[in-house]
């Protein structure tokens, strides 16, 4: 990864925080990943009141 790509990736991760929805924890999280073809994809946390639904997936993967 070049320094320019790293800088862009950091900027994109910080920008992705604006896409997050965290009304319960107020902890906004953004992420960015650099793919092999140079594409950058963003992700962000989205909280939901259905906490139990998230636990079902984790519980069944143990």
DSSP file (Angstrom, degrees, kcal/mol; ACC not computed):
  #  RESIDUE AA STRUCTURE BP1 BP2  ACC     N-H-->O    O-->H-N    N-H-->O    O-->H-N    TCO  KAPPA ALPHA  PHI   PSI    X-CA   Y-CA   Z-CA
    1    1 A X              0   0    0      0, 0.0     2,-0.1     0, 0.0    33,-0.0   0.000 360.0 360.0 360.0 132.4    0.0    0.0    0.0
    2    2 A X     >  -     0   0    0      1,-0.1     4,-2.5     4,-0.0     5,-0.2  -0.408 360.0-111.1 -79.6 160.7    1.3    3.4   -0.9
    3    3 A X  H  > S+     0   0    0      1,-0.2     4,-2.3     2,-0.2     5,-0.2   0.863 120.6  53.4 -58.8 -34.7    1.3    6.3    1.5
    4    4 A X  H  > S+     0   0    0      2,-0.2     4,-2.4     1,-0.2    -1,-0.2   0.914 108.8  47.9 -66.7 -42.7   -1.3    8.0   -0.7
    5    5 A X  H  > S+     0   0    0      2,-0.2     4,-2.7     1,-0.2    -2,-0.2   0.903 111.5  51.0 -63.8 -40.6   -3.5    4.9   -0.5
    6    6 A X  H  X S+     0   0    0     -4,-2.5     4,-2.3     2,-0.2    -2,-0.2   0.923 110.6  48.3 -62.7 -44.2   -3.1    4.7    3.2
    7    7 A X  H  X S+     0   0    0     -4,-2.3     4,-2.3     1,-0.2    -2,-0.2   0.919 113.3  47.4 -62.0 -44.6   -4.0    8.4    3.6
    8    8 A X  H  X S+     0   0    0     -4,-2.4     4,-2.5     1,-0.2    -2,-0.2   0.896 110.5  52.7 -63.3 -41.0   -7.1    7.9    1.4
    9    9 A X  H  X S+     0   0    0     -4,-2.7     4,-2.1     2,-0.2    -2,-0.2   0.904 109.6  48.1 -63.1 -42.5   -8.1    4.8    3.3
   10   10 A X  H  X S+     0   0    0     -4,-2.3     4,-2.4     2,-0.2    -1,-0.2   0.925 111.8  49.9 -63.6 -44.7   -7.9    6.6    6.6
   11   11 A X  H  X S+     0   0    0     -4,-2.3     4,-2.5     1,-0.2    -2,-0.2   0.904 111.0  49.7 -60.2 -41.7  -10.0    9.5    5.3
   12   12 A X  H  X S+     0   0    0     -4,-2.5     4,-2.0     2,-0.2    -1,-0.2   0.870 109.8  50.9 -66.8 -37.2  -12.6    7.1    3.9
   13   13 A X  H  X S+     0   0    0     -4,-2.1     4,-0.8     2,-0.2    -2,-0.2   0.911 111.9  46.9 -66.3 -42.4  -12.8    5.3    7.3
   14   14 A X  H >< S+     0   0    0     -4,-2.4     3,-0.8     1,-0.2     4,-0.4   0.914 112.6  50.3 -64.5 -42.3  -13.3    8.6    9.1
   15   15 A X  H >< S+     0   0    0     -4,-2.5     3,-1.6     1,-0.2     4,-0.3   0.855 101.3  63.1 -63.0 -35.7  -15.9    9.6    6.6
   16   16 A X  H >< S+     0   0    0     -4,-2.0     3,-1.9     1,-0.3     4,-0.4   0.756  86.3  73.9 -63.9 -24.1  -17.7    6.3    7.0
   17   17 A X  G X< S+     0   0    0     -3,-0.8     3,-1.3    -4,-0.8    -1,-0.3   0.820  86.2  63.9 -58.3 -29.7  -18.4    7.2   10.6
   18   18 A X  G <  S+     0   0    0     -3,-1.6    -1,-0.3    -4,-0.4    -2,-0.2   0.700  97.7  56.7 -68.6 -17.0  -21.0    9.6    9.3
   19   19 A X  G <  S+     0   0    0     -3,-1.9    -1,-0.3    -4,-0.3    -2,-0.2   0.566  88.2 103.0 -87.0 -10.6  -23.0    6.7    8.0
   20   20 A X    <   -     0   0    0     -3,-1.3     2,-0.4    -4,-0.4    26,-0.2  -0.302  57.3-153.8 -76.6 158.8  -23.2    5.0   11.4
   21   21 A X  B     +a   46   0A   0     24,-2.1    26,-3.3     6,-0.1     2,-0.1  -0.933  26.7 155.8-133.8 107.1  -26.3    4.9   13.6
   22   22 A X     >  +     0   0    0     -2,-0.4     4,-1.6    24,-0.2     5,-0.1  -0.509   6.2 151.5-134.9  65.4  -25.6    4.5   17.3
   23   23 A X  T  4 S+     0   0    0      1,-0.2    -1,-0.1     2,-0.2    23,-0.0   0.711  78.3  43.4 -71.2 -18.5  -28.4    6.0   19.3
   24   24 A X  T  4 S+     0   0    0     -3,-0.1    -1,-0.2     3,-0.1    -2,-0.1   0.892 128.0  21.5 -94.5 -47.2  -27.8    3.6   22.3
   25   25 A X  T  4 S-     0   0    0      2,-0.1    -2,-0.2     0, 0.0     3,-0.1   0.706  83.5-143.8 -93.6 -21.6  -24.0    3.6   22.7
   26   26 A X     <  +     0   0    0     -4,-1.6     2,-0.8     1,-0.2    -3,-0.1   0.725  59.2 131.9  59.2  22.8  -23.3    6.9   21.0
   27   27 A X        -     0   0    0     -5,-0.1     2,-0.4    -6,-0.1    -1,-0.2  -0.845  44.1-160.7-107.9  95.7  -20.1    5.1   19.7
   28   28 A X        -     0   0    0     -2,-0.8     2,-0.4    -3,-0.1   -11,-0.1  -0.611   8.3-169.8 -82.6 131.7  -19.9    5.8   16.0
   29   29 A X        +     0   0    0     -2,-0.4    16,-1.6    16,-0.2     2,-0.3  -0.977   8.3 178.7-126.9 133.0  -17.7    3.4   14.1
   30   30 A X  E     -B   44   0B   0     -2,-0.4     2,-0.3    14,-0.2    14,-0.2  -0.955   3.8-175.4-128.7 152.2  -16.6    3.6   10.5
   31   31 A X  E     -B   43   0B   0     12,-2.6    12,-2.3    -2,-0.3     2,-0.3  -0.976   7.6-166.1-143.4 155.3  -14.3    1.3    8.5
   32   32 A X  E     -B   42   0B   0     -2,-0.3     2,-0.4    10,-0.2    10,-0.2  -0.996   4.7-163.3-143.0 141.6  -12.8    1.2    5.1
   33   33 A X  E     -B   41   0B   0      8,-2.6     8,-2.3    -2,-0.3     2,-0.6  -0.981  13.7-141.2-127.9 138.2  -11.1   -1.6    3.2
   34   34 A X  E     -B   40   0B   0     -2,-0.4     6,-0.2     6,-0.2     2,-0.1  -0.876  22.3-149.7 -98.5 117.5   -8.8   -1.5    0.2
   35   35 A X    >   -     0   0    0      4,-3.4     3,-2.1    -2,-0.6     0, 0.0  -0.379  28.3-104.0 -83.1 164.8   -9.5   -4.3   -2.3
   36   36 A X  T 3  S+     0   0    0      1,-0.3    -1,-0.1     2,-0.1    -2,-0.0   0.808 121.1  55.5 -58.8 -31.2   -6.9   -5.8   -4.6
   37   37 A X  T 3  S-     0   0    0      2,-0.1    -1,-0.3     1,-0.1     3,-0.1   0.413 123.7-102.3 -84.9   4.6   -8.3   -4.0   -7.6
   38   38 A X  S <  S+     0   0    0     -3,-2.1     2,-0.2     1,-0.3    -2,-0.1   0.347  76.6 139.4  94.5  -6.4   -7.9   -0.6   -5.8
   39   39 A X        -     0   0    0     -5,-0.1    -4,-3.4     1,-0.0     2,-0.5  -0.481  42.3-147.1 -71.2 139.9  -11.5   -0.2   -4.9
   40   40 A X  E     -B   34   0B   0     -6,-0.2     2,-0.4    -2,-0.2    -6,-0.2  -0.943  13.0-167.5-109.1 128.8  -12.2    1.2   -1.4
   41   41 A X  E     -B   33   0B   0     -8,-2.3    -8,-2.6    -2,-0.5     2,-0.3  -0.911   7.1-149.1-114.9 145.0  -15.4    0.0    0.3
   42   42 A X  E     -B   32   0B   0     -2,-0.4     2,-0.3   -10,-0.2   -10,-0.2  -0.768  13.7-179.4-111.7 155.7  -16.8    1.6    3.4
   43   43 A X  E     -B   31   0B   0    -12,-2.3   -12,-2.6    -2,-0.3     2,-0.3  -0.978   2.1-173.7-147.9 159.3  -18.8    0.1    6.4
   44   44 A X  E     -B   30   0B   0     -2,-0.3     2,-0.2   -14,-0.2   -14,-0.2  -0.989  30.4-100.1-151.5 155.2  -20.3    1.5    9.5
   45   45 A X        -     0   0    0    -16,-1.6   -24,-2.1    -2,-0.3     2,-0.4  -0.543  29.0-168.1 -78.2 144.9  -22.1    0.2   12.6
   46   46 A X  B     -a   21   0A   0    -26,-0.2   -24,-0.2    -2,-0.2     2,-0.2  -0.949  10.6-151.0-133.8 112.2  -25.8    0.3   12.8
   47   47 A X        -     0   0    0    -26,-3.3     2,-0.3    -2,-0.4   -24,-0.1  -0.499  11.3-168.0 -84.4 153.8  -27.4   -0.3   16.2
   48   48 A X        -     0   0    0     -2,-0.2     6,-0.1   -26,-0.1    -2,-0.0  -0.985  31.7-126.6-140.3 147.0  -30.8   -1.8   16.6
   49   49 A X  S    S+     0   0    0     -2,-0.3     2,-1.9     1,-0.2     3,-0.3   0.687  96.3  85.0 -66.8 -17.3  -33.2   -2.1   19.6
   50   50 A X    >>  +     0   0    0      1,-0.2     4,-0.9     2,-0.1     3,-0.6  -0.468  50.2 158.2 -85.2  66.5  -33.4   -5.9   18.8
   51   51 A X  H >>  +     0   0    0     -2,-1.9     4,-1.2     1,-0.2     3,-0.5   0.859  67.7  60.9 -58.5 -37.6  -30.3   -6.8   20.7
   52   52 A X  H 3> S+     0   0    0     -3,-0.3     4,-1.4     1,-0.2     3,-0.3   0.857  96.1  59.9 -62.1 -36.5  -31.4  -10.4   21.1
   53   53 A X  H <> S+     0   0    0     -3,-0.6     4,-1.0     1,-0.2    -1,-0.2   0.872 103.4  51.5 -61.4 -36.6  -31.5  -10.9   17.3
   54   54 A X  H <X S+     0   0    0     -4,-0.9     4,-1.3    -3,-0.5    -1,-0.2   0.821 106.4  55.3 -67.9 -30.6  -27.8  -10.1   17.1
   55   55 A X  H  X S+     0   0    0     -4,-1.2     4,-3.0    -3,-0.3    -1,-0.2   0.780  96.0  65.4 -74.0 -27.5  -27.1  -12.7   19.8
   56   56 A X  H  X S+     0   0    0     -4,-1.4     4,-2.0     2,-0.2    -1,-0.2   0.940 103.1  46.7 -60.8 -46.9  -28.8  -15.5   17.9
   57   57 A X  H  X S+     0   0    0     -4,-1.0     4,-0.7     1,-0.2    -1,-0.2   0.930 115.6  45.2 -61.2 -46.3  -26.2  -15.4   15.2
   58   58 A X  H >< S+     0   0    0     -4,-1.3     3,-0.7     1,-0.2     4,-0.3   0.898 112.1  52.4 -65.2 -39.9  -23.3  -15.3   17.6
   59   59 A X  H >< S+     0   0    0     -4,-3.0     3,-0.7     1,-0.2    -1,-0.2   0.844 108.2  50.1 -66.7 -33.8  -24.8  -18.0   19.8
   60   60 A X  H 3< S+     0   0    0     -4,-2.0    -1,-0.2     1,-0.2    -2,-0.2   0.578 105.3  58.0 -82.1  -9.2  -25.3  -20.4   16.8
   61   61 A X  T <<        0   0    0     -3,-0.7    -1,-0.2    -4,-0.7    -2,-0.2   0.421 360.0 360.0 -97.8   0.9  -21.7  -20.0   15.7
   62   62 A X    <         0   0    0     -3,-0.7    -1,-0.2    -4,-0.3    -2,-0.1   0.465 360.0 360.0 -80.7 360.0  -20.1  -21.1   18.9
